[in-house]
Amino acid sequence: QVQLVESGGGLVQPGGSLRLSCAASGSRFSAYAMVWHRQAPGKQREWVATITAGANTNYADSVKGRFTISRDNAKKTVYLQMNSLKPEDTAVYYCNTDPLNSWGQGTQVTVSS
């Protein structure tokens, strides 16, 4: 069972940047594909980005060109660099393995002036 702890969220103005981190426990982190999802108020959780064990990446159209997912296997951490943030990016962001494991607490991102 992999446990995941997200961090790095906060309040940022439109056009700003944030970097989210997700620290994982367990010895097989490098073998997992990792994903970021988000859930905005009143909406269903949606997929944002994936990074495979081989570091191939894929993004939702809504964030393509603005967000970058990366991983550091030595630190058992996956990151989400978010640039050119928009108010519609406001959500709780969650990381997970792929296939999905238990969800963590998430980290709140609020984009507002």
Backbone as a ProteinNet text record, in pm:
[ID]
protein_1_A
[PRIMARY]
QVQLVESGGGLVQPGGSLRLSCAASGSRFSAYAMVWHRQAPGKQREWVATITAGANTNYADSVKGRFTISRDNAKKTVYLQMNSLKPEDTAVYYCNTDPLNSWGQGTQVTVSS
[TERTIARY]
84.9	0	88.9	68.3	144.3	67.3	135.1	73.8	130.5	42.5	78.4	44.5	134.1	111.9	140.7	36.7	48.9	81	152.9	184.1	212.1	220.2	259.9	148.4	26	-84.8	-85	-175.8	-187	-272.4	-267.5	-341.2	-245.5	-283.4	-198.2	-285.1	-228.9	-303.3	-307.6	-407.3	-410.7	-281	-230.8	-104.4	15.8	-5.6	102.6	136.2	229.1	278.3	281	268.5	286.2	348.6	421.2	470.8	418.2	343.1	292.2	388.3	393.1	474.7	388.5	428.6	358.2	464.2	475	572.3	506.5	573.6	518.5	601.4	534	602.5	608.8	682.4	687	811.5	844.7	971	958.3	836.6	819.6	777.4	806.3	762.2	805.9	928	979.8	907.7	839	768.8	628.6	580.9	443.2	436.4	331.9	290.5	222.3	235.8	177.7	87.5	-16.8	-113.2	-146.1	-188.2	-249.4	-395	-481.9	-621.8	-656	-770.9	-817.9	-968.4	-1018.4	-1162	-1198.2	-1271.1	-1318.6	-1448.9	-1482.5	-1606.8	-1727.9	-1807.3	-1928.8	-1909.5	-1786.7	-1759.4	-1697.1	-1701.4	-1637.7	-1486.2	-1417	-1271.7	-1235.5	-1134.7	-1093.1	-943.4	-906.1	-765.7	-697.1	-571.3	-494.7	-372.5	-294.4	-170.1	-123.6	-44.5	15.2	162	242.7	380.6	403.4	452.6	474.2	604.2	624.9	750.4	869.9	849.4	954.9	961.1	882.6	883.3	815.6	733.6	649.1	533.4	490.8	388	267.8	154.1	32	-49.5	-123.8	-194.5	-337.3	-423.7	-556.7	-544.5	-635.4	-628.6	-634.4	-705.6	-724.6	-596.1	-496.2	-371.5	-249.6	-267.8	-155.9	-86.8	45.1	122.4	142.6	69.1	81.8	135.8	99.3	140.7	246.6	336.6	439.3	447.8	431.9	447.5	588.1	648.2	780.7	792.7	900.7	920.3	1067.4	1092.7	1227.9	1220.5	1264.7	1250.5	1337.1	1449.3	1535.4	1466.1	1385.3	1312.4	1170.9	1132.4	996.1	892.9	913.5	828.4	790.1	664.9	617.5	575.1	598.7	573.7	473	409.1	325.1	357.6	431.3	461.3	346.2	286.5	168	200.8	198.7	225.4	101.3	101.9	-9.7	-143.7	-149.8	-269.6	-390.4	-504.9	-633	-728.9	-828	-925.8	-990.4	-1008.5	-1071.1	-979.5	-854.9	-765.4	-786	-868	-895.6	-958.7	-896.9	-941.5	-853.3	-895.6	-808	-736.7	-604.7	-524.3	-476.9	-491.3	-454.8	-357.8	-262.7	-181	-223.2	-184.4	-216	-128.1	-130.4	-66	-163.1	-112.5	-195.1	-157.8	-244.1	-383.5	-397.1	-518.3	-542.1	-529.5	-472.7	-459.2	-552.2	-532.7	-612.7	-578.2	-677.5	-655	-597.2	-507.9	-456.1	-547.7	-497.2	-576.4	-587.7	-493.2	-493	-434.7	-415.5	-366.1	-448.3	-492	-582.3	-504.5	-550.1	-497.8	-611.2	-587.8	-687.1	-623.3	-684.7	-634.9	-735.3	-693.9	-786	-708.4	-765.2	-704.1	-762.7
-119.1	0	124.6	209.5	334.1	444.3	519.5	636.7	761.9	859.3	978.5	1103.2	1200.8	1327	1440.6	1517.4	1631.2	1758.6	1849.5	1977.9	2079.1	2206.1	2311.3	2400	2370.7	2454.8	2589.4	2674.7	2806.6	2897.9	3025.9	3130.2	3201.4	3213.7	3277.6	3361.5	3469.4	3554.8	3492.3	3526.3	3478.3	3513.1	3417.4	3433.6	3387.6	3357.9	3314.2	3167.4	3122.7	2984.4	2922.2	2792.7	2711.8	2579.8	2518.6	2383.3	2294.6	2195.1	2097.4	1980.3	1922.2	1804	1692.6	1570.1	1453.6	1352.8	1335.3	1242.8	1107.6	1002.9	867.8	780.6	688.1	586.2	458.4	360	232.3	217.8	94.7	65.9	56.9	60.9	38.6	163.4	277.9	405	414.1	379.6	398	311.9	210	120.2	168.7	267.8	313.8	429.1	428	551.5	635.3	766.4	857.4	957.4	997.1	1088.8	1201.9	1313.1	1422.7	1434.9	1450.8	1482	1610.3	1668.1	1783.1	1778.2	1842.8	1850.8	1993.3	2058.5	2194.1	2188.3	2296.3	2297	2264.4	2168	2131.3	2049.4	2006.7	1930.3	1795.7	1705.2	1575.9	1587.9	1495.7	1490.8	1462.2	1532.6	1513.7	1490.4	1411.3	1382.8	1506.1	1527.1	1642.8	1599.8	1505.2	1468.7	1331.8	1266.2	1136.4	1138.5	1072.7	1044.3	895.2	827.7	683.8	651.8	524.1	481.9	521.2	526.3	565.7	714.3	792	939.3	995.8	916.8	973.6	1047.5	1157.4	1240.9	1260.7	1289.2	1316.7	1414.2	1503.5	1610.8	1625.3	1669.3	1710.7	1834.6	1847.8	1961.1	2094.7	2097.3	2222.5	2274.8	2190.1	2233.9	2219.2	2161.2	2136.1	2267.9	2267.9	2387.9	2478.7	2453.2	2536.4	2456.6	2329.9	2245.2	2145.3	2109.7	2009.4	1911.9	1784.4	1679.8	1621.9	1594.4	1535	1446.7	1370.8	1281.4	1272.7	1246.6	1221.9	1089.5	984	851.5	836.6	902.5	894.9	955.1	1057.5	1122.4	1067.8	975.3	919.4	1031.3	1124.6	1243.3	1270.9	1310.2	1356.4	1502.3	1580	1723.5	1763.2	1876.1	1938.5	2087.1	2129.8	2271.9	2333.9	2434.6	2498.5	2644.3	2680.5	2817.1	2877.7	3008.5	3079.9	3035.6	3034.5	2983.8	3072.9	3007.1	3072.8	3046.5	3132.4	3106.3	2968.8	2919.9	2788.2	2672.3	2702	2599.4	2580.1	2664.4	2652.1	2516.6	2442.4	2306.8	2249.8	2136.1	2054.8	1957.6	1955.1	1871.8	1747.2	1633.4	1505.4	1431.6	1362.4	1271.8	1128.4	1036.8	896.6	813.3	684.2	591.4	557.6	496.4	445.6	300.9	203.7	214.5	287.3	339.5	421	343	412.1	361.4	445	444.5	529.1	675.3	762.2	905.5	965.7	1064.4	1139.6	1255.7	1349.2	1464	1569.4	1571	1673.3	1803.9	1897.3	2029.6	2133.3	2236.2	2334.8	2437	2459.8	2565.9	2663.4	2789.1	2893.7	3001.2	3027.4	3128.8	3243.5	3354.2	3465.9	3594.8	3703.7	3834.6	3900.5
0	0	0	-97.1	-108.2	-37.6	44.9	106.4	42	22.1	-54.2	26.1	25.8	96.1	-0.1	-30.2	-120.5	-42.3	-105.9	-45.5	-155.2	-113.9	-206.5	-256.2	-215.7	-258.6	-189.6	-232.6	-172	-255	-220	-290.4	-385.3	-509.8	-609.3	-702	-753.3	-845.5	-984.9	-1062.5	-1202	-1274.1	-1349.8	-1418.9	-1338.8	-1212.9	-1126.2	-1140.6	-1056.1	-1062.2	-923.7	-922.3	-801.6	-841.7	-748.6	-769.1	-657.4	-695.3	-601.1	-590.4	-470.6	-447.5	-391.6	-418.4	-366.2	-322.5	-192.8	-136	-113.4	-159.5	-151.5	-59.1	6.5	84	1.2	50.1	-20.1	-105.6	-135	-201.9	-353.4	-405.7	-549	-624.3	-565.7	-626.2	-771.5	-799.8	-935.5	-1038.2	-993.7	-1086.3	-1121.5	-1048.2	-1067.7	-1167.8	-1248.7	-1312.4	-1204.3	-1213.8	-1115.1	-1186.5	-1117.9	-1176.8	-1079.7	-1136.3	-1060.5	-1107.9	-1010.3	-1035.8	-960.2	-989.4	-913.5	-902.1	-797.1	-775.9	-737.2	-825.5	-799.9	-720	-650.3	-570.9	-657.3	-610.6	-680.8	-806	-832.3	-954.4	-920.2	-1016.8	-997.9	-1010.7	-947.6	-960.1	-1105.2	-1155.9	-1294.7	-1302.4	-1402.6	-1428.3	-1485.1	-1442	-1486.7	-1568.1	-1513.6	-1580.3	-1532.5	-1617.6	-1587.3	-1623	-1541	-1576	-1554.9	-1657.8	-1649.2	-1574.9	-1549.1	-1486	-1573	-1702.1	-1794	-1821.8	-1744.7	-1750.5	-1874.9	-1941.4	-2046.2	-1980.1	-2039.6	-1977.5	-2069.3	-2006.5	-2079.6	-1995.9	-2064.2	-1994.3	-2044.5	-1955.1	-1996.2	-2084.7	-2179.3	-2271.5	-2197.5	-2085.6	-2012.5	-1950	-1933.9	-1868.9	-1959.8	-2076.3	-2166.6	-2201.5	-2192.6	-2222.1	-2102.7	-1993.9	-1873.1	-1754.1	-1747	-1634.8	-1682.4	-1589.9	-1618	-1502.1	-1531.8	-1430.1	-1441.6	-1326.1	-1324.7	-1201.2	-1196.8	-1082.8	-1047.5	-919.3	-869.4	-794.2	-857.6	-796	-671.1	-667.5	-549	-427	-449.8	-340.2	-326.1	-413.5	-412.1	-415	-503.3	-510.9	-655.3	-672.6	-802.9	-787	-890.4	-886.1	-993.9	-969.6	-1071.1	-1072	-1173.7	-1191.6	-1267.9	-1208.4	-1266.8	-1295.8	-1423.1	-1466.2	-1530.7	-1544.8	-1609.3	-1550.7	-1420.2	-1352.7	-1380.6	-1387.8	-1415	-1298	-1280.5	-1173.4	-1184.1	-1305.3	-1321.9	-1281.6	-1248.3	-1194.1	-1044.2	-982.8	-840.5	-810.6	-719.2	-687.7	-577.2	-524.9	-442.1	-535.7	-527.4	-614.5	-539.2	-605.1	-547	-638.2	-578.9	-657.7	-626.1	-712.6	-690.8	-782.2	-758.2	-849.9	-961.6	-1064.4	-1172.9	-1196.7	-1163.6	-1119.9	-986.6	-961.7	-844.7	-715.4	-616.8	-480.6	-393.3	-263.4	-175.8	-199.6	-189.6	-207.6	-79.9	-97	15.8	49.4	128.3	171.6	64.3	-27	-130.2	-79.7	-171.9	-137.1	-214	-142.9	-200.8	-283.4	-404	-489.9	-518.1	-486.4	-511.6	-597.7	-712	-804	-804.4	-747.4	-731.3	-713.7	-763.8	-742.1	-618.1
[MASK]
+++++++++++++++++++++++++++++++++++++++++++++++++++++++++++++++++++++++++++++++++++++++++++++++++++++++++++++++++

